[in-house]
C-alpha cells in the first residue's frame, strides 16, 4: 500500500514570499490524485479477489 506523508513548511523559509492560491490548489490536487489512484488500486484488488 502506498503511504502518503504530509509535509509542513517552515514559515521562515517562505518569509516575504506570498503563497498563492494556485500553489495551494496544485498541492491539494496532487494529493487528491494520489488518493484516487490508491482507491482505484484497492478496488481492483477487491474486485479481482471476489471473482
C-alpha positions as CSV (number, residue, x, y, z in Angstrom):
1,X,0.0,0.0,0.0
2,X,1.2,3.5,-0.8
3,X,1.7,5.8,2.2
4,X,1.2,9.5,1.9
5,X,3.3,11.8,4.0
6,X,2.1,15.3,4.8
7,X,4.9,17.8,4.9
8,X,4.7,21.0,6.8
9,X,6.6,24.1,5.7
10,X,8.7,26.2,7.9
11,X,7.3,29.7,7.8
12,X,10.8,31.3,8.0
13,X,11.7,29.6,4.7
14,X,8.9,31.4,2.9
15,X,9.2,34.7,4.6
16,X,8.5,37.5,2.2
17,X,7.1,35.1,-0.4
18,X,3.3,35.1,-0.5
19,X,1.8,31.7,-1.1
20,X,-0.6,31.9,-4.0
21,X,-3.9,30.1,-4.1
22,X,-2.8,28.3,-7.3
23,X,0.2,26.8,-5.5
24,X,-2.0,25.6,-2.7
25,X,-4.6,24.2,-5.2
26,X,-1.8,22.4,-7.0
27,X,-0.7,20.7,-3.8
28,X,-4.2,19.7,-2.9
29,X,-4.9,18.4,-6.4
30,X,-1.7,16.3,-6.3
31,X,-2.8,14.8,-3.0
32,X,-6.3,14.1,-4.2
33,X,-5.0,12.4,-7.4
34,X,-2.7,10.2,-5.3
35,X,-5.6,9.2,-3.0
36,X,-7.8,8.5,-6.1
37,X,-5.1,6.3,-7.6
38,X,-4.8,4.3,-4.3
39,X,-8.5,3.8,-4.1
40,X,-8.7,2.6,-7.7
41,X,-5.9,0.1,-6.9
42,X,-7.7,-1.1,-3.8
43,X,-11.0,-1.5,-5.8
44,X,-9.2,-3.5,-8.5
45,X,-7.8,-5.8,-5.8
46,X,-11.1,-6.3,-4.1
47,X,-12.9,-6.9,-7.4
48,X,-10.3,-9.4,-8.6
49,X,-10.4,-11.4,-5.4
50,X,-14.2,-11.7,-5.4
51,X,-14.5,-13.0,-9.0
